[in-house]
Amino acid sequence: MNHVATPEDRPRILIVDDERININLLNALLKTDYKIMVATEGEQAIKAALTGKPELILLDVLMPGIDGYEVCRRLKAMAATQTIPIIFITAMGEVENEAMGFALGAVDYIAKPFNSAVVKARVGVHMKLKRNGDMLENLASMDTLTEVPNRRAFDQTRKQEWARSLRDGLPISFAMIDIDMFKQYNDNYGHGAGDECLTRIAKALNGCVQRPGDLLARYGGEEFAAILINTPENGALSMAEVFHAAVAALQIPHDFSAAAPHVTISIGIATAIPSAQLTPEMLSEAADKMLYQAKDAGRNMTRCTQL
């Protein structure tokens, strides 16, 4: 039985135009294949882009209040909306205006009066490019074995969230997580069992990380790392308990571990309120030192510090 796309399944397009006739024309052309969102002025368009998360924006250049160029500038300046492709709608057709739009980050122009075939073709091309780009971005940021974010994704997110925490004056915690005696597990149970163990633990740890902005990533080998935003030391310690419990609940037998009869983890945590004197790398190094302390103290435990 073929799956028929419901409006909710369709890609979302935000049409921004202050003239209802243009909105109606574009809606009639595109509504069969896309879910249409509408805004009639700039501020409303920015709110709609943030909350509705469209996959493409058709944006009129000339509008009362803030014009299309300013809307584009603001959308490209925000992390949440900067990757949404913007096609300008214009009746002007002046080369310098088109150049300005491309300089601001627009991907294309559609001229008024609308040519139905051109509108459909250009929207279709950019929607496809966006979806392929998103897929490649996701693949590039994912660890292929465990299907959790990889080191690249961790480094990017660490930089972003550190900058945000610095701006807002909020605490941030990093956790370094290591599977105890994993070499012995691999040597005795085989690499296939080792890969399965890694995958199960990654899934369990990732299931603990629920808040937007937090991240659990495979850092390398048998090591994972977590970014916990707006999280002071006591919150990070509580999260570590949740991580320990999630791994213990798997009850993966490990007869060759000195820490426990099943697979366990050691965790190192470092917390800071970012300042000009600190860097995200310093916090990662501090968490790493705490991880080694947890391992030296007997494994299957957490050690933490505050910078």
N, C-alpha and C positions, 0 to 999 in steps of 0.2 A: 504493500500500500504506500503510495507516494505521500510525502509530507507536504501539506499545503502551507505556505508561509502566512502567518497571521501578521497583522500590522505591527505587533510587538517584535516579531522576528526580523522585520525589515530594517535595513540601515536607516539611521535618522539623519534628515537634512534640516538645517535651520535656514529659513528664508527671512532675510531682513530687508524690508522695503517700506517706506512710508506711504506708498500708494497701493491701495487695496486691489486695484485692477491688475497690477503686476504680480501681486501675491496670488491672486486667483488664477492668472494665466500659468504661472509656474507650478502651482498646486495641481492644476488640471493635467499638466504635462507629466508630472513626476509621481503623483499619488499612488499609481498602480504598483510601482516598484519600491517606493520609499515611504517611510513614516515621516510626515511633514510637521515641523514645528515652525511657529511664526513669531516674528517680533517686528514692531513698526517704528522703533527708534533705538538709538545707540545703547543707552544704559540698559534698556530691556533686553537687547541682544546679548550683552555681556552676561547678564544674570542667567538668561536662557542657555547660553553656552556652558556656563559653570554648572548649572543644575541638571540640564537635559542631556549633556554630553553627546552632542551630535557628532556624526562622523564626517560631515562636510557642511560648510556654511556658504550660502549664496548671499552676498552682501552688497547692497546698493551703496554707491559712492556718495551721492548727494542726499542728505537727510537733514531735517531740522535738529537743533541741539548738536551733539557730537556727530561728525560725518563718518563715512565708512572708513576712511584712512585712519582716523583716531581710534575707532573700534578695533580695527586690525592691529594697530600698534599695541593697544592694551591687551588684546587676546594673546599676541605673540610674546608679551612680557610676563605672562603668568604660566607657571609650570603645568597647571591643570588643563590649560587650553592651547598651549603653544604648538602642539602637534596636529591640531585640527586644520585640514586644508581649507583655504578661503578662496572662493572664486568671486571676483568683483563683478557686479552688474553695473553697466554704465551706458549712457546714451552719448557720452562725450566723444569717445574715440580719439582723444588727443594723445599723441605719442608720449609726451612728457608725463602726462597723468598715468598712463599705463606703466611707464618706467618707475614712477614713484610707488605704484602698487606692488610691483614685483620686488622693489627694494625693501618694502615693508614685510614681505614674506608671502604675498598672494601667489597662488599657483596658476591662475588663469583669469581671463576676462570673458564675459558674455555680453554682447552688445544688445541694446534695445533699438528697435523693436525685435522681439525674440524670433529666432528661426528654430522651430520645434526640433528638427533633426539635430541641429548644432547643440542645442541645450542638452538634449538627451545623451548625445555622444560624449560631450565634454564632462558632464556629471558622471557618466558611466566610467570613463577613463580614470578620473581622479578618485572615484570611490574604490576602483580596483587597485590603484596604486597605494591608496591609504591602507587597504586591508592587507595587501602583500607586505607593505612596509611594517605594519604592526606585527605581522606574523614573524618576519625576519628579526625584528627587535626583540620579540618574546623569545625566539629561539636563541638569539645571541646572549640573552640574559639568563638562560636556564641551564642548569646542570643536567646533562642528558641522562645520566644514570638514575638520579634520585628525583628528578623533575621538580626540584625546588630552585630558587634563584641561585646563581653562581657567584664566584668571587667578583666578577665584573659588576654585577648588579649590586653587590654589597658595597663596593667602593664608590659607585655612583650615588647610592642612597645615603651612605655615610656622609658624603660631602654635602648633599642637599639638606639632610636633616640637621647636621651640625650648624650649617648657615642659618637655618630657620630657628634653631634653639638659641643661637647667639643673638639673633635679632629680637626674639621674644623673651629672652632672659629665663628660659625654662631648662630644667635638668634633663640630661640625656644619659642613658646607660648602654654600655656595650657588654655583651656576654660572649665569651669564647667557650665552646663546648667540645669536649674530646671524648671519643668512645674509649673506655678503659681497656687496655691490653688487647687492642684490636689486632696487632701483629700475631699474637698467639692464637687468636680466633681464626685468622686467615690461614696460618700455618697448619692448624690442626683440623679445621673443618673444610678448607678449600676456598678458592677465590670466588666460586659461584655462590657459596653460602655467605661469604663475606659481602658480596654485592647485594644479596638479598637482605642481609642484616643492615647494611647502610641505608638501603631504600626504606625499610620498615621504620628505622629510627628517624630518618628525615621526615617521613610522613607524620610520625607521632609528634615530633618537635614542631613541625609546621602547623599542625592542628592546634597547638597551644597559642599560636600568635594570631590573635583575632582583630586587633585594632588597626584601623587604617594608619599608615605611616610606620608601623612596626614592620620589621623584616627578619625572616630567618633564611640564612643562605648556607650552602655548602662552601666552606672556606678553602678546603683542599684536603685530599686524603680522607682520614676519618674525623676531620675537624669541621665543626659548624660554628657559625657566628650569628648573633642576634643584635639588632638595633632596637632599643626600646625608648621611644620618644616620650617626653614629659614624664619621666620615670625617675624618682629619687631612689636612694640606696635601698630603703625598705621595700619599695615596690619591685625593684629588680630581684631582691632576695626571694620575695614571694613567687616571682615568675620562675626563678631557678628551682624552687620546690615543685612547681607544676611540671617543669621539664623533667626533673628526676622521676616524679611519679608516673609520667607518661611513658618513659622508657622502661621503668620497672614493671609497669602493667603489661608490657609485651611478653615478659617472662621468656626471653630468648636464652636458652641454656648456654652456659660458658664454663665448661669444666676445667678450663685452663687459666682462669682468672684468679688472681690473689685477692680481688676486691669483694667478690660475691659469686654464688653459683650460677648467676645469670648475667647478661650483659648490662653494664652500668655506664654512667657518664661522669666526668669531672667537669666542673664549671668554674671559670674565673670571671669576675664582674668588676667593672670600673664605672664609676658615675662622676659626672661633673656638670656644673653650670658653665657652658662655654664662655670664654673670655679671650681677649686679645693675646694673653700670655699662653694660652693652650691651643693645641691643634687636635684634630680628630685622630691623627696618627699616634699622638701621645696617649690618648685614651685607649686605643687599641693595644698599644704596648703594655699599658698598665693592666688591662684585662688579661693579656697573655701571661704576665708575671703572676697574676693571681691564679691562673689555671695551673701553672707549674707548682705553685704552693699547694693547691688542692691535691695534685698528683703526689707530691712529696709527702703530704700528710696521710696518705693511705688510699687515695682515690675514692670515687663514689661520694663526693662531697663538693661543696661550694666555698670559695674564698672570695672576698670582695675588698675593694678599696674605694676611697673617694678622693678625687683630685681637687 
